[in-house]
């Protein structure tokens, strides 16, 4: 009768498939090299690659948002500067009207209407339009619009005004 393979012991004549004959060391697995594996960088798993892609996507979205925000702020600042320049120009026009009104009042004992000022040579810049004007013996009013920006400034003058800065113009409107 052949020996029972389950009853292997130190005196067994069969060689275990896990041990090499005469050495007692484990036998190499079939298809494996005899050298021990060298520690290397851990292999990337798909979830790590996905996390890296997500991080790049989030970073790109943040950078795009920042660039758009900077562009919007730049446009807003430029529009505000344009509006401020327009208000200063229209205010300057109304200051020249004040000077003309003062001269007209000294000669005629009343303030002039816009057509009367225009007939005496008063001219507005090409981008300014008179929207409304009114004059009486004691006061004058004029509303001027800058056609480039839409800024509208109005101003009144009174009989007892001492200088042009006494009644600053009131302006509304913003650059498009």
Buried (B, 14 or more C-beta within 10 A) or exposed (E): EEEEEEEEEEEEEEEEEEEEEEEEEEEEEEEEEEEEEEEEEEEEEEEEEEEEEEEEEEEEEEEEEEEEEEEEEEEEEEBEEBBBBBBEBBBBBBBBBBEBBBEBBEEEEBBBBBEBBBEEEBEBBEBBEBEEBEBEEEBBBBBBBBEBBBBBBBBBBEEEBEEBEEBEBEBEBEBE
